[in-house]
Amino acid sequence: MEGWLTPAEWQAVALSLRVSALATALSLPLGIAVALALARGRFPGRGLLNGLVHLPLILPPVVTGYLLLLTFGRKGPVGALLDQWFGVVLAFRWTGAVLAAAVMAFPLMVRAIRLSVEAVDPRLEQAAATLGAPRIMVFATVTLPLILPGVLAGAVLGFAKAMGEFGATITFVSSIPGQTQTLPSAIYAFLQVPGGEPSALRLVAVSVAVALVALALSEWLGRALARRVAGA
Amino acid sequence: MTLQVDLTHRLPGFTLRAAFQAPPGVTAVFGASGAGKTTLVHAVAGLLRPDRGRITCDGTVLCDTAAGQWLPPHRRRIGYVFQEGRLFPHLTVRQNLLYGRWFAPRGANGPDLAQVVDLLGIGALLARRPGTLSGGEKQRVAIGRAMLACPRLLLLDEPLAALDAARKAEILPYLERLRDETGLPMLLVSHALSEVARLAGHLVVLDHGQMIAAGAVETLLSDPALAPHLGLRAAGAVIEGRLAQHDPDGLSRIDTAAGPLWLPQIAGQPGARVRLRVLAQDVMLALTRPTAISAQNILPARITALQPDGASGLLVQLDAGGAPLLAHVTNRAAAALALAPGLPVFAVIKAVAPAPEDLGR
């Protein structure tokens, strides 16, 4: 692919793949936990949590990006602490792009997983408990295997959303070639300069290919898992 | 094993109140749908916290609301066979069977896989997944799975209710083998008296959350006062006996305390134990020994109690040589024969009257 894409284009593709993969992997455990809490939990503040999770889905991405900048920027309340204690800076770094992608993809991921949690028959978990399984083992041996198709669907959706994230990313971390210029930012940048259109088109082709492969993969895995879970 | 239960729990529509002691063996919890049976066994299993009560099993406190004690279900070692099986769909039959083994205490002496597979006849199913099993097969696997977790008590919540008559007939002998060969104490929830009579030695009767009676199956099923709660058409005493011989004309003789009984050919070797439920509506009464009659069983007996059935009839409790019998007759018949306690009568039972499901061992 490197022969076909220019080094600058390849840089954007590689960055986007790395950012999206990391954003998906890091937010997946939290996504499962939040989906479980929303599907099963009965606690005060459940509605608030639900709203908070869904906020990035309904807010203009540029607003989410700006809020991230206010919170996680070097002078923001959380960003200042991260810088002071761990020396971690997010704003205008590729790590910030990971955070922006994760936040934007989170609602989609949680929704997919939550649906699969709601489809699990709690009576199977009761049966596991009567067979001597402590709660954590019930989760590991019954709940998790049964929601795996939903977790996978959530991960694929999240990854695809992260690959396409533009507004929040460009607001939070800007579009610095080689550092924070993800694939969509690069396409936008190429379209702004004369003669950049062939580069933009090549990146569009890569986007379409990645999306199609992700979709096919999730369909195939989802069907295989659903067969397993149905017990046939 | 002795299970002691004393609990109160409010449910929408009624309050469940039950206090009983289940001796070793099989104890049946009987009642119509919505009587509170499942709530009761859920509390024993730890799937439900009763509003108030105390449950102990062999001295181990499972739940004591007054003392604030609560043992979570996974630490109770109480096997539960659910009405709908509840097999894990993502695991094979073998994995389902061995699931509880991971968590059973080391050194717990329970049956091993080979024994359970043999007892329940599920050897051919081990590699399959639950989705491909029939209802009867699922239920047998569910029983095996519960047994292999080395429970000290097995709860069976209407294990046959979801099955058709043929599947029921398929599972019942396995439950009888389970009772006779493992000695595992069981609490059987049922709304079918034929199952209760075949399997249980002890009975707890629930009606709209209230415990109506608790005691030995033979005593309670022949109690005329209890018959309206059990259902008049289902009321009937249990007689125990031994298979004596198979006659060439297709009848089998069972020797009971009441005398010999002839029934259409039953499976089994002479000497085998037989438990038979004789429905009250299948018993006729005569003051003199009838002759020239097609009925094959005529047992001399004495009336011990009479009880109005709440409609146009009477339930008559009989003592036939020490064996209890129950007869359901109309008020008109009772008046014509002047039935009264102490009166010697003859109980007439057609050989073909008892249904196959009323015959156990």
Interface residues (C-beta under 8 A of the other chain):
Chain A: D121 R123 L124 Q126 A127 A128 A129 T130 L131 G132 A133 P134 R135 M137 V138 T141 V142 P145 L146 R228 V229 A230 G231 A232
Chain B: A45 G46 L47 P72 P73 H74 R75 R76 R77 I78 G79 Y80 F82 E84 R86 L87 F88 P89 H90 Y99 G100 W102 F103 A104 R129 P130 G131 T132 R145 A146 A149
